[in-house]
Amino acid sequence: MKLLVTTSQSLLLVDTDSGSHTALDQGRGLYYGIAHADGKLFVASRQRAVSSDSQRESERGNILVFDRKLQPLGLLTAPFPLRDLHEIAWHEGKLYASCSHDNMVAIYDGANWEQWFPLDPAPRGGSLDNGKGPGDINHFNSFFFEDDRIWVLAHNRGPSELLGFSLATRELVERINLGEMAHNIWREDGELLTCSSIDGKIVGQRGFTLETGGFPRGVAFAPGLRCIGVSAMAERKERDFTTGKLALYDDSWTLQKEIVLQDEGLVLDVRPLPDGFKHVPSRLEAGDEAPSDRSAQSFYRAYEDRNRGSRELIKSRLMAYRAFFEPWVTREPAPRALDLGCGRGEWLEVLHEAGYAAAGVDLDEGMLAGLRRRGIDARRADALQALRETPDASIAVVSAFHLVEHIPFEDVRTLIREAMRVLKPGGLLILETPNPENIVVGASLFYQDPTHLRPLPPELLRFAVEYEGFGRHIVARLQEDPALAKAREIGFWNVLEGASPDYAVVGQKAGDERFLRAFNNAFGARYGLLTPALAGRYDAQERHRSEEIALRLDARIDQQSQELHDALQHYMERAEARIVDLEKRVDFYAGLFVRIFESPAWKMTAPLRWFAIQVRLIRKMGVKTRLAMAKAKVSEFAVRKTIGVIDRRPGLRKVLVRLIKATGLYRQFKPMYQNSIGQSMAGATSTIPTQADMSVRANRIYQDLQAVSENTSTRSKEAF
C-alpha cells in the first residue's frame, strides 16, 4: 500500500510494505491536509514551522497543487490570509480548508474564495483584512462529510466537540462531545470516532477506545489496513525536529507494524495514494538535463549551484531586506510581488513565508522546473516582457537580484521605468548586484560569471533609480563579514576584499505619508562596509603600529646606550685604578733599585760581581780572546783617562795643542782625539738603561744628565 503523509518537514510517499519513504516536496514550513479532485492532488502548506519565532498573525498559507505524476503544478492562494491551515477536503466541487487561527473555514469553488465562520460572527467588514478575525477560539481542524451534513471538529484546546452542520443552510444541527484536543473525524460501524490526541487514544462516540501512545493525528483506511500517524510529545520549539511514526493496524485494530519517520517532526495527515496517481520522477529529479538550452543553461545552472551557496544560506542573507518588505504585509493581506530573474527562487520563498503572493519569471527552464516542483509560482518570460504585461499600480514589490549586470544599461533604465509604472503607491523596487567598490569583486570575482556584462557602480545605479522618479532611495551595501566590522585589527587583504561584496539600490514610489513612515527605519539605517573606511582603519592601525615600534626602538636604544655607558664607565674606573696601582708599584721598585744601587752592600760586592762576569766571559770566549779584549779595553781606558785629564785642565790642553801643531802632527791627532771623545761618550751612554726601563723620576734625571754630557762634549770638540 502507498500512503501520502504530511509532516513538519515534508510531503512524503510511504510504501507500507517496505517501510521506505520518498520526499515529494520540502522547504515550505509545515505541511498539513491532503485532498484530491479532478486528477489533481492538493496539499495544505503553512509556509511557517511550528517552532518558528515569527508570529502566527503574519502567516500566509497556501494550497500546493500536484498532477497525477505527483509533480508540482502551482499554488492556490486566497485573497485573504490562510493562517494555521489544518485539514482540507474536496466535496461536491468545493475545497474546504480549516484555518484554525481565525476560527474560520475557507471555501474555494474553483473560481472564488469564501470565508465561513461556523460558530462566531464574521469579523469587521466580513473579511480578515488587517488581522481583525475573531481569533483562535474553537481551533477548527477537521471535516467529515456524509449525506447532507458536514461535521466540523472543534479542538477547543481541551474537551473537543463534533459539530454537525447542514450543508445546505450551514446551520448547526448536532453537537457531540468527544475527545480531548482531538483531530480527525470518521465513522466506523455506525460510530463516530476521533483521535483524542492529548490522551494518546482513539475514542468513539459509543465508547470505543484504543491506546496509541504519543500524539495521534492523521488516519488512512484501506481494505484490511488502518494507519494512524503518531507524533512524539515535545515542547513547541522541539516539535518540528522530533521523530514520528506510522502505526499500521488490521481490521480488528491489532497492531501489525510501525514505520519510523526519522527527524520528520510532527506527523500531521495520512491519506492513501488515490487511484490513478503514481510518482514519476521528472528528468531533472532523475539527474537528466532539460532538453532545451542544454549546453548554455545547464552549464550556468551547474555553475551557480557550485558557487552561489545553499538555498538556506541565501535565504538567511535575504533577511537583510526584512525591514523593507514587512510593512506591506501589515498594510494588506497577501501583497503581490514580482521577482525578475528569480533563479532558484530563494527570494520567492522568503516572500511567501512572509505572507506575499509572490511570482517569478526566468528564462532557465531547468530552474523553473525546480521551482514548480516546490510549488512556487514561476513562469518562463523575459523580465521586461513580464513588466510590460503587468497592469499599472498593481504590485507592492518589484525585485531583480543579480540581473542588471547581465543586461545592457539601456535595458536597465527601461526596467526601472516600467517598475515605476507597475508599482503601487509606496511600492518598492529592489535591485541587487555585485559591488565593484570591493576591489576583489570588481577586478576578479565579477568576471568569473561569463554572462556578466559590466559592473555597475552604486552611484550610477542609484542615480538611474532617482532619475526615473523614485524620490526615496538608498544604497544598501550587503553580505560583508560581520566580524570584520568589529575586528580590532585588519590585514591588507581585508582592505582589498572586505568591503560589502553586494549592494542593492532600493527605491520607493511616492505614496501615503503615514504608510511611508513605516519604512523610515529601513531607509534610515546604515548598511555595509566601504573600502575607504577599511583603508582608513588599516592606515591608522599601521600608523599606530609604526609609532609603537618606534617607541619600543627608542626605549631599547636608550636602554642599551645606558648599559654601554655604565659598562664603559665601570671599565674606565677599573683601568684608572689599575694605572694608579701600577704607577705605585713602579715608583716602589724604582726607589728600591735606587736604594740598592746606592747602598754600601752593592758597592762592596762590585768586585765579586765583576769577577763572576769575567769567569762567565772566559768560559764563553776562551782565555786568549778575553785577554785580548781586556788589553784593548785597558788601552782604551788609559786613553779615555788621559783625555779626561787633558779636558779637565784647559791650560794643559792648550800647551799640548801648540806642541802638536809645532811638530806638524795636528791634522793626524785631531781626528784621533775627536774619535776618542766620541767613543768615550758612546761607552758612557751604552751603560745607561733605556728610558723605557726607567721610572718617571729616573727618566727626568737621565734627561738632565744627557743634556750636560752633550754640552761638555760639544765644548771639548770645539776647543780641540
Order of alpha helices (4+ residues) and beta strands (2+ residues): beta-beta-beta-beta-beta-beta-beta-beta-beta-beta-beta-beta-beta-beta-beta-beta-beta-beta-beta-beta-beta-beta-beta-beta-alpha-alpha-alpha-alpha-beta-alpha-beta-alpha-beta-alpha-beta-alpha-beta-alpha-alpha-beta-alpha-alpha-beta-alpha-alpha-alpha-alpha-alpha-alpha-alpha-alpha-alpha
